[in-house]
Amino acid sequence: MAEEKSFHLAIGSRFENIELVQIVLKDSLERLGLDEDSLYWVDIAVREAVANAIKHGNRHDAAKHVFVEFEATTAELVPELTIRVRDQGEGFDPEEVADPLAPENILRGSGRGIFLIRAFMDEVHFRQTHPGTELTLIKHRTPAPTGN
């Protein structure tokens, strides 16, 4: 039988609020029995997504919020985590973001967030919400191995 778990958060556009998202996310992932490696990489991807929403999306505007939604299905066939991070900014085209692996960008101190998010999640989708951008992160969970 499939069971769905979820939470919804709205945080102010301050970096200090990322810790709240991480605490709630970690608790949810641990309750689902996500393995340590997956928990670590999902946590980094969500941290990057929320930091980008605060910095680039909302431009640190305290009057704007970042919305985080988490859904997990605990069905045995195709368990999946879906995390949405939405800002209230002007939006952007992810295809215009510079490649952080290009020689001219290797020494830059920023610009790796989207690259890391894509590396750590199974699917990443961008959607313009006018105002803002919604980033959907999907992680397909592999059921824990059973003993033979």
C-alpha positions in Angstrom: 0.0 0.0 0.0 1.4 3.4 -1.0 1.8 6.0 1.7 2.6 9.7 1.0 4.4 12.0 3.4 4.8 15.7 2.9 5.6 19.1 4.4 5.3 22.7 3.2 7.5 25.6 4.5 7.5 29.3 3.7 10.7 31.0 4.9 11.9 34.6 4.7 14.7 35.4 2.3 17.5 35.1 4.8 20.4 32.5 4.7 19.8 31.8 8.4 16.5 30.1 7.5 18.2 27.4 5.4 19.0 25.6 8.6 15.3 25.3 9.4 14.7 23.7 6.0 17.6 21.3 6.6 16.4 20.2 10.0 12.8 19.4 8.7 14.2 17.8 5.6 16.7 15.6 7.5 14.0 14.5 9.9 11.7 13.6 7.1 14.3 11.7 5.1 15.4 9.7 8.2 11.8 8.7 9.0 11.6 7.4 5.4 14.7 5.2 5.9 16.8 7.0 3.3 20.3 5.7 3.3 23.1 8.0 4.6 24.7 8.7 1.2 21.4 9.7 -0.4 20.4 11.7 2.6 23.6 13.7 2.4 23.4 14.4 -1.4 19.7 15.3 -1.3 20.4 17.7 1.6 23.2 19.4 -0.3 21.0 19.8 -3.4 18.1 21.3 -1.4 20.5 23.6 0.4 21.9 24.9 -2.9 18.3 25.3 -4.3 17.1 27.3 -1.3 20.3 29.4 -1.2 19.9 30.2 -4.9 16.3 31.1 -4.4 17.3 33.6 -1.6 20.3 35.0 -3.3 19.5 35.0 -7.0 15.7 34.7 -7.1 14.6 37.0 -4.3 17.9 39.0 -4.1 17.8 38.9 -0.3 14.5 40.9 -0.3 13.1 40.3 3.2 9.6 41.0 2.0 9.8 37.9 -0.3 9.6 34.3 0.6 11.0 31.0 -0.5 8.5 28.1 -0.5 9.7 24.5 0.0 7.4 21.6 -0.6 8.4 18.0 0.1 6.5 14.9 -1.0 7.6 11.3 -0.6 5.8 8.1 -1.7 6.7 5.1 0.4 5.3 2.6 -2.2 7.6 -0.4 -2.7 7.5 -0.3 -6.5 8.8 3.2 -7.4 9.5 5.1 -4.2 10.2 8.7 -5.0 11.1 12.0 -3.4 9.9 15.3 -4.9 11.1 18.6 -3.5 9.9 21.9 -4.9 11.7 25.2 -4.2 10.0 28.4 -5.4 11.0 32.0 -5.1 9.2 35.2 -5.8 11.9 36.8 -7.9 12.0 37.8 -11.6 12.9 34.4 -12.9 15.8 33.2 -15.1 16.6 30.9 -18.0 18.7 28.0 -16.6 20.2 27.5 -20.1 21.9 30.9 -19.8 23.8 29.9 -16.6 27.6 29.6 -17.3 29.1 26.2 -17.4 31.2 26.0 -14.1 33.5 23.4 -15.8 34.5 25.7 -18.6 38.1 26.8 -18.3 37.2 30.5 -17.9 34.9 29.7 -15.0 37.0 27.2 -13.0 38.3 29.8 -10.6 35.1 31.6 -10.1 33.8 31.5 -6.5 30.2 31.0 -7.5 28.0 29.5 -10.3 28.2 25.8 -9.2 24.8 25.5 -7.5 22.7 24.3 -10.4 25.5 22.0 -11.5 25.6 20.4 -8.1 21.8 20.1 -7.9 21.8 18.3 -11.3 24.6 16.0 -10.2 23.0 14.9 -7.0 19.4 14.5 -8.1 17.9 12.1 -10.7 15.7 14.7 -12.3 15.7 18.6 -12.1 13.0 20.7 -13.7 12.7 24.5 -13.9 9.4 26.4 -14.3 8.7 30.1 -14.4 5.9 31.0 -12.1 5.5 34.7 -12.8 6.8 36.0 -10.5 9.5 33.6 -9.6 11.0 30.3 -10.5 10.1 26.9 -9.2 12.8 24.2 -9.1 11.6 20.6 -8.9 14.1 18.1 -7.6 13.3 14.4 -7.9 15.2 11.5 -6.3 14.2 7.9 -7.2 14.7 5.8 -4.2 16.0 2.2 -4.5 14.3 -0.1 -2.1 16.6 -1.5 0.6 18.1 -4.8 -0.3 16.4 -7.9 1.3 18.4 -10.8 2.6 18.5 -14.0 0.6 
